[in-house]
Amino acid sequence: MGEPQRKLPDRLTVDEFLATSWPDDARHELHDGHVVAMAPPMRAHSTLVVNLAVAIRPLLPRSCDVLTEAGVLSPARAYTCYQADLLVTCEPPEPRQRTIHAPILLVEVLSPSTQAIDRSRKLPDYRQIASVQEVLLVDSEAMHVELYRRFEGTRWLSEILREPTDVLHLDSVGLDLALADLYRRVVFPAEEAAG
């Protein structure tokens, strides 16, 4: 028999959220004080995260890390803590660190259940983090990548890539990666039905 779950308050602070032990293996985020559980990701989602992490890691100086499922606080929302699919930071690690304070690259892999929140909440919030140089949205159901790059302080440029030969260039980490390599071994729903 499992341990009884304690009743959570109607609205959690970030500190309360980070101090909570979750009995299941699901990932959780805090959105405006409310806990949101997320189902385990589809295989395509995980493959895209790993493909990108493997491509980025060798390019980073020893003072930087590429992390998956890392906590990110929203500067615009006091009761919010996101879990980025992948990020890069060069901040020194701290003991028992649960959130990253200075990411330079943030990546969200879009799925049907998360893309609305990733686009309407996370993207604008990520762009308000002063250290962030680039935000990448990667579709898991079609070859479609959106890159948002900061320039001139508060202004942003966007780029959309859709072809296997398109090259994703990330200034923040010095990466050039063809979409064919990013999407290596990813099967799209249309291909799955045909195969």
N, C-alpha and C positions, 0 to 999 in steps of 0.2 A: 504494500500500500504506500502510495506517495505521501509526501508531507502535505499538510493542509496549506492551501494558498492563502496568503493574507489579503485582506480587502485593500485594494489600492484606492487612494483618494480620487475624487472626481477629476482633479487636475494636478498633475505632477510638476514639480520643478525639474530642471535638468539634473541637479544634484540627487534628487530622490530617484529619478529615472536611472541614473548611472549606478546607484547603490542597490538597485533591485536585482535579485537573482531570478532568472526566468527558468521555470521547470521544464520547458520544452526546448527543442533545438532550433526553433524558429528565430529568425532575425527580428529585431524590433527597432522602431524609430519612435521619436516623440514629436508629435505635431501639435503645436499650440497647447501643450500640456496633456494631450491624450496619446496613449500608447497605441501604436499601430503594429500589429504582427504581420510578418511577410512570409509567404510560403517559400519553401526551398526553391531556388532558381531552376529554370529549365536548363538542360545540358548546353544548348546554344549560348545561353547567357554566361555560364561558367567557362566555356571554351573561349569566348571573346575576351573575358577578363584575363584568363591565363595567357592567351596569345599576346595581348598587349603588355602584360607584366613582363613576360619573357623577352619581348623586344626592347622594353625600356630599361630593364635592370642593368645590362652591361654598359649602358651609356652614362650612367649616373656616377658622379664622384663619390668617394667613400663617405662623404658627409651627408649624403642624401639617401632616402629610402623610397621604394615603391611599396605601397600597402594596399591590401584589399579589405573590404568591409570595415573601414576606419570611421570613427565618430567625427562628425563635423558640426560645430555649433553655427547657428544662423545669427549673423549680427543684427538682422532685422526682426527676429522673433525670439523673445526672451525664454519661452517655454518650448524650444524646439531643438532637437538633436537628430541630425540625419546620419545615415550610415552609407557613405559613398562606396560605390562598387570598387573603385580603384582611385588612388591619389598618389601624388608625389610630393614629398616635403623634404626640406633641408634643415628643418629645425632640430636641435639636439634632442635625443630621446630622454624621457623622464621615467622614473620608476612608477609602475602601475598606471601609466598614462592611458586614458580611455578616449580622449579626443585630441585631434590635431589642430593646433592653433594657427599654423602658417602653411597651408597647402599652396603649391604653385600650379599644380595641374589637378583637376577633378574630372572624373569620368563616371558617367551613368550609362548602363546598358539598358536600353528601353525594352520593355515587354508590354503586352496589352494591358496587364493589370497595374503597371507602374508609370507608363509614359505620361499620363495626364499630370500626375504630381511632379514627375521629373521635369517636365516642361514649364508648368505654371507656378510651381513653388520653389523647387530646388535651383533651377537655372537662375532665376532672378536673385535668389538669396546668395548663391555661390558667387555671382558677379559682384556682390557687395563686400566680399572678403578682400581686404586690401592686398594680401600677398598673392592672390590668384592671378595667374597670367593667362591661363587657357582653361576652358571647360569643353569637354567632349561628350556628345551624346551619340551612342552607337545603337542602331536598331538591331534587335536580335531576330527579327522575322523577315528582313529584307536587307539587301546591301545598300545601306543608307547611313551616312555619318555626317553629323553636324559639328563643326568646330567653331567655337567662339573665342576670339583672341582679343585681349585688352591692348589698346594703344592710346597714347596721350592721356594716361591717368584713368579717366572715367569713361572713355569711349570704347566701343567694341566693334570688331569686324566679325562677320560670319562667313563661313564657307561650307558648301554642301558637296559631298563626294558620293558618287553612286556606281561608278564603273570599276571592274576588277583591276584595271590598269591605273586608276586614279591613285595618286600618292598622298598619303596623309603625312603632313609635315607639322611636327610639334616643336615650336621654337623653345618652349620651356625645358625640354629634355634633349633636344638635338636629334629627334627621331624622324626618319623618312621611312614609311612603311606602305607598300602597295596594299590596297584593299583586299586583293586576292590572298595576301599573307595574313592580314588581320582576320579574315573570315575563313581561314583554313579549317576544314573539317566541320564547318557549320552547315547544317541542313535546314533549308527554309521550309515552312509549312507547305507551300505549293509543290516543292520538290519531293517532299515526304509523301504527299498524296499520289504523285505520279509514279513514284518508285515502288 
